[in-house]
Amino acid sequence: MEILRWLFEAQIPVGGSALLLREVLGNVFGLASALGGMRRKVWAWPAGIVGNLILLTVFLGNVFGAAAPATLWGQAGRQMMFIAVSVYGWQRWRQSQTAAAEANSQTGHQAAAFVPRWATVKTRWILVAAMIIGTAALTPLFDRLGSYPPVWADAWTFMGSLLATYGMAKGWTEFWLIWVAVDIVGVPLLFSAGYYASAFMYLFYGAFTLIGFFVWWRAQRKSATAIAHEPLLTDPVGHP
């Protein structure tokens, strides 16, 4: 219990103010999850879940008796959403990893555990519509709950995070670009609300997500090229 009390109360002095240790730790786990996701490692999901649990206690403000700058219901809600979607993504990636291992044992070739792909044009339009409609629908809800203004920005980051995490679970390369849209709005919001550690981390994520997009894009193209150059299997009489 003493360790938990210390964790909830510990702060890191910075200049004339202080950062919550939990906020820093939560973002460190988030960064580890992002790095693992870029490398398509299954452990990225549980690492992200740990970070989400920690940040949930941060953004709920004084609910946990902490000296948090402000309560951000959208940020807190998206941590719970992250946990739920991450469980789904964790399961999907483990299934892909198992299938790849079985394929490797049967063929003797090294198959990738997970191959990124583009979303369909229809799916892209659905994502855009969901982002706009979801933000408009959640803004009045978060406003009634007393979320920090501008409330639409909190709703935008919530919806973007939901769609980006789901896109990562599905293996859509575009999910990195959704994170860019989240960061553009989320960084100013977090700075204005006083969550400086998260704001700086989001600022870093802005550049990191662009790198991740090109890493997945290159992996996708590499996989497509490898498939195109695979020899065709033929039957005993030579028919393809």
C-alpha positions as CSV (number, residue, x, y, z in Angstrom):
1,M,0.0,0.0,0.0
2,E,2.8,2.4,0.7
3,I,4.2,1.8,-2.8
4,L,0.8,2.6,-4.3
5,R,0.5,5.7,-2.1
6,W,3.9,6.8,-3.2
7,L,3.1,6.2,-6.9
8,F,-0.1,8.2,-6.6
9,E,1.5,11.2,-4.9
10,A,5.0,11.3,-6.4
11,Q,5.9,14.3,-8.5
12,I,9.0,15.3,-10.5
13,P,10.0,18.9,-10.0
14,V,10.5,20.8,-13.2
15,G,11.4,24.5,-13.0
16,G,8.8,26.2,-10.8
17,S,6.2,23.4,-11.3
18,A,6.0,19.6,-11.1
19,L,5.0,16.6,-13.2
20,L,3.1,13.7,-11.9
21,L,5.3,10.6,-11.9
22,R,2.3,8.5,-13.1
23,E,1.8,10.7,-16.1
24,V,5.5,10.2,-17.1
25,L,5.4,6.5,-16.5
26,G,2.2,6.1,-18.4
27,N,3.6,7.9,-21.4
28,V,6.8,5.8,-21.3
29,F,4.8,2.6,-21.6
30,G,2.8,4.3,-24.4
31,L,6.1,5.0,-26.2
32,A,7.2,1.5,-25.8
33,S,3.9,0.3,-27.2
34,A,4.3,2.6,-30.2
35,L,7.8,1.3,-30.8
36,G,6.6,-2.3,-30.6
37,G,3.7,-1.5,-32.9
38,M,6.0,0.0,-35.5
39,R,8.1,-3.2,-35.5
40,R,4.8,-5.3,-35.5
41,K,5.6,-7.0,-32.1
42,V,2.8,-8.6,-30.2
43,W,4.1,-7.3,-26.9
44,A,3.2,-3.8,-28.0
45,W,-0.4,-4.5,-26.9
46,P,0.2,-5.5,-23.2
47,A,2.7,-2.7,-22.8
48,G,0.1,-0.2,-24.1
49,I,-2.5,-1.6,-21.7
50,V,-0.2,-1.0,-18.7
51,G,0.3,2.6,-19.8
52,N,-3.4,3.1,-20.4
53,L,-4.2,1.9,-16.8
54,I,-1.7,4.4,-15.4
55,L,-2.9,7.3,-17.5
56,L,-6.5,6.6,-16.6
57,T,-5.8,7.5,-13.0
58,V,-4.1,10.7,-14.2
59,F,-6.8,12.1,-16.4
60,L,-9.5,11.4,-13.9
61,G,-8.0,14.2,-11.9
62,N,-9.1,14.5,-8.3
63,V,-11.2,11.3,-8.5
64,F,-8.1,9.5,-7.3
65,G,-7.2,12.2,-4.8
66,A,-4.3,13.4,-7.0
67,A,-3.2,16.9,-7.6
68,A,-3.9,16.7,-11.3
69,P,-4.2,19.9,-13.3
70,A,-7.7,19.2,-14.8
71,T,-10.1,16.5,-15.4
72,L,-10.3,15.4,-19.1
73,W,-13.1,13.0,-19.5
74,G,-12.3,12.4,-23.2
75,Q,-8.7,11.5,-22.3
76,A,-9.8,9.3,-19.4
77,G,-12.5,7.6,-21.6
78,R,-10.0,6.9,-24.3
79,Q,-7.7,5.1,-21.9
80,M,-10.6,2.7,-21.1
81,M,-11.3,2.4,-24.9
82,F,-7.6,1.7,-25.5
83,I,-7.7,-1.2,-23.1
84,A,-10.8,-2.8,-24.7
85,V,-9.5,-2.4,-28.3
86,S,-6.0,-3.4,-27.3
87,V,-7.3,-6.8,-26.0
88,Y,-8.9,-7.3,-29.4
89,G,-5.7,-6.2,-31.2
90,W,-3.6,-8.4,-29.0
91,Q,-5.7,-11.4,-29.8
92,R,-5.7,-10.7,-33.6
93,W,-1.9,-10.3,-33.7
94,R,-1.3,-13.5,-31.6
95,Q,-3.5,-15.4,-34.1
96,S,-1.5,-14.0,-37.0
97,Q,1.7,-14.9,-35.2
98,T,0.5,-18.5,-34.6
99,A,-0.6,-18.8,-38.3
100,A,2.8,-17.5,-39.5
101,A,4.6,-20.0,-37.3
102,E,2.6,-22.9,-38.7
103,A,3.2,-21.7,-42.2
104,N,7.0,-21.5,-41.5
105,S,7.0,-25.1,-40.1
106,Q,5.2,-26.5,-43.1
107,T,6.9,-24.6,-46.0
108,G,10.4,-24.1,-44.5
109,H,10.2,-20.4,-45.6
110,Q,10.2,-17.5,-43.2
111,A,6.8,-15.9,-43.4
112,A,6.1,-12.5,-41.8
113,A,4.0,-12.7,-38.6
114,F,1.9,-9.7,-39.7
115,V,1.7,-7.9,-43.0
116,P,0.3,-4.3,-43.1
117,R,-2.2,-3.5,-45.8
118,W,-4.2,-0.5,-47.1
119,A,-7.8,-0.1,-46.1
120,T,-10.3,-0.1,-48.9
121,V,-11.6,3.2,-50.3
122,K,-15.0,2.5,-48.7
123,T,-13.4,1.9,-45.3
124,R,-11.5,5.2,-45.6
125,W,-14.7,7.2,-46.1
126,I,-16.3,5.3,-43.2
127,L,-13.3,6.3,-41.0
128,V,-13.6,10.0,-42.0
129,A,-17.4,10.0,-41.4
130,A,-17.0,8.3,-38.0
131,M,-14.4,10.8,-37.0
132,I,-16.6,13.8,-37.8
133,I,-19.9,12.4,-36.6
134,G,-18.4,10.9,-33.4
135,T,-16.7,14.2,-32.5
136,A,-20.0,16.1,-33.0
137,A,-21.9,13.5,-30.9
138,L,-19.5,13.3,-28.0
139,T,-18.8,17.0,-27.6
140,P,-22.1,17.8,-25.8
141,L,-21.7,14.7,-23.6
142,F,-18.2,15.6,-22.5
143,D,-19.3,19.2,-22.0
144,R,-22.0,18.0,-19.5
145,L,-19.4,15.9,-17.7
146,G,-17.3,19.0,-17.2
147,S,-14.4,18.2,-19.6
148,Y,-11.7,20.9,-20.0
149,P,-12.4,23.3,-22.9
150,P,-12.4,23.4,-25.9
151,V,-14.5,20.3,-25.4
152,W,-14.7,19.4,-29.1
153,A,-10.9,18.9,-29.0
154,D,-11.3,16.4,-26.2
155,A,-13.9,14.6,-28.3
156,W,-11.8,14.7,-31.4
157,T,-8.8,13.1,-29.7
158,F,-11.1,10.4,-28.2
159,M,-12.6,9.5,-31.6
160,G,-9.3,9.6,-33.4
161,S,-7.6,7.4,-30.8
162,L,-10.5,4.9,-31.1
163,L,-10.2,4.7,-34.8
164,A,-6.4,4.6,-34.9
165,T,-6.2,1.8,-32.4
166,Y,-8.8,-0.2,-34.2
167,G,-6.9,0.5,-37.5
168,M,-3.7,-0.8,-35.9
169,A,-5.5,-4.0,-34.8
170,K,-6.8,-4.5,-38.3
171,G,-3.4,-3.9,-39.8
172,W,-4.3,-0.8,-41.9
173,T,-1.3,1.3,-42.7
174,E,-3.4,4.5,-42.7
175,F,-3.9,4.2,-38.9
176,W,-0.6,6.1,-38.5
177,L,-2.1,9.1,-40.3
178,I,-5.1,9.1,-38.0
179,W,-2.6,9.5,-35.1
180,V,-1.2,12.5,-36.8
181,A,-4.7,14.1,-36.9
182,V,-5.1,13.3,-33.2
183,D,-1.7,14.9,-32.3
184,I,-2.4,18.1,-34.2
185,V,-5.4,18.8,-31.9
186,G,-4.3,16.9,-28.8
187,V,-0.9,18.7,-28.2
188,P,-2.4,22.2,-27.8
189,L,-5.2,20.8,-25.6
190,L,-2.8,19.1,-23.3
191,F,-0.6,22.1,-23.0
192,S,-3.5,24.4,-22.2
193,A,-4.8,21.9,-19.6
194,G,-1.4,21.7,-17.9
195,Y,-0.5,18.1,-18.8
196,Y,3.0,19.0,-20.0
197,A,4.5,15.5,-19.9
198,S,1.7,14.1,-22.1
199,A,1.8,17.2,-24.4
200,F,5.6,16.8,-25.0
201,M,5.1,13.1,-25.6
202,Y,2.3,13.7,-28.1
203,L,4.6,16.3,-29.8
204,F,7.2,13.5,-30.2
205,Y,4.5,11.1,-31.3
206,G,3.7,13.5,-34.2
207,A,7.0,12.9,-35.8
208,F,7.2,9.3,-34.7
209,T,3.8,8.4,-36.3
210,L,5.1,9.7,-39.7
211,I,8.1,7.5,-39.4
212,G,5.8,4.6,-38.4
213,F,3.7,5.2,-41.5
214,F,6.6,4.9,-43.9
215,V,8.0,1.8,-42.0
216,W,4.6,0.0,-42.4
217,W,4.3,1.2,-46.0
218,R,7.8,-0.1,-46.8
219,A,7.0,-3.5,-45.1
220,Q,3.7,-3.6,-47.1
221,R,5.5,-3.0,-50.4
222,K,8.3,-5.5,-49.6
223,S,5.7,-8.2,-48.9
224,A,3.9,-7.4,-52.1
225,T,7.2,-7.6,-54.1
226,A,8.1,-11.0,-52.4
227,I,4.7,-12.5,-53.3
228,A,5.0,-11.2,-56.9
229,H,8.4,-13.0,-57.3
230,E,7.4,-16.3,-55.8
231,P,7.5,-19.2,-58.3
232,L,4.1,-20.6,-59.3
233,L,3.3,-24.0,-58.0
234,T,2.5,-26.5,-60.9
235,D,0.9,-29.9,-61.0
236,P,2.7,-33.0,-62.3
237,V,1.9,-32.3,-65.9
238,G,3.1,-28.8,-65.8
239,H,-0.2,-26.9,-65.7
240,P,-0.2,-23.8,-63.4
